[in-house]
């Protein structure tokens, strides 16, 4: 309830005013997120200026600049420069061109600079934030925000989203969440958290086994399998209102996956005696059968346009990934290397599929083009790594790994670099699924 109230306050009070309306948004030549050899851009984020200079306001200015630097660093696009090297005093030096001494910033290696100032009054905070190209001495982006003190993190994320959009042409990940399974309470319950692991929240609380949470493409629904009634049943629940449907047919009801842009999802059901993938409405009614092959067909993942479906089948003798064209009905095998390939997850751009491969006694994450070319292994020699899920902009992948012993959630770039732990929680965490951007920039 508190979160809902804060969101309403923020929505009502947030002001976005472009400080430099003449700045063009064309030409995203700073960050190419499709480049596997991406060079991190050195960026300086000095402490923000406190306009009133009160101790409390200066403390918030300091925490805001630190939070902004951490948020940008999470993307993997930037090299955050050490503030100890800065030739800058936020209370005395200029934070707006032409009062900025850009030479001081290029001297310490900064190619981009973010300056900020804030005022804190009566439970509210107002921030002015700007992004500069230090070599061109050019303002790239300027925004002013106003909101409740509790919305400090939201304001920072809002600006970071604008920064990423300015530099890449994509909205980034700052409005997204991650659903996952955790044994924190002693049972396998489903939790959600923000994209960076902040604010974990228990979604189920049935003291049973809950598995494979999947977000709908509008972020309003989560489908998952639960043994709450003793059988692996499919639950479809609204995230905010907690209303929904249970699919409890005879046999198993597992591995849900939403069709992009529609209130429909696929799931593996075995009420006929064979495990096949079916298309269901969001209310659990069967629309049609999508696979019809003796053996196991599971773990569907839809292309962004909803016209194709990747899935796992043992029709060739071992678990392999196949792609079905929903319009023509044609099915083709995608993976040939290795005898055990599962858990496909289609990239938001539609060009690649991440999946889990078992080979040489290791479980690792690989990525392959939808045409079967460009196979890359992203993890190696660090325990078992599985359940990959793409961020909404396709730049990052969240996955589970037992490299520390217990299963944990890790994040890496889509090319396997910058692998790091997502969040700290008791118990084990597994089966992550990344949502779309639920909160707009």
Helices and strands as residue ranges (DSSP letters): H 2-13, E 17-18, E 41-45, E 49-50, H 55-74, E 78-80, G 83-85, H 102-107, E 112-121, E 124-133, E 138-148, G 149-151, H 152-168, E 176-182, E 189-194, E 201-202, E 210-215, E 221-226, E 233-238, E 244-247, E 253-258, E 264-269, E 276-281, E 286-289, E 297-302, E 308-313, E 320-325, E 331-333, E 341-346, E 352-359, E 362-369, E 376-377, E 385-390, E 396-401, E 408-413, E 420-421, E 429-437
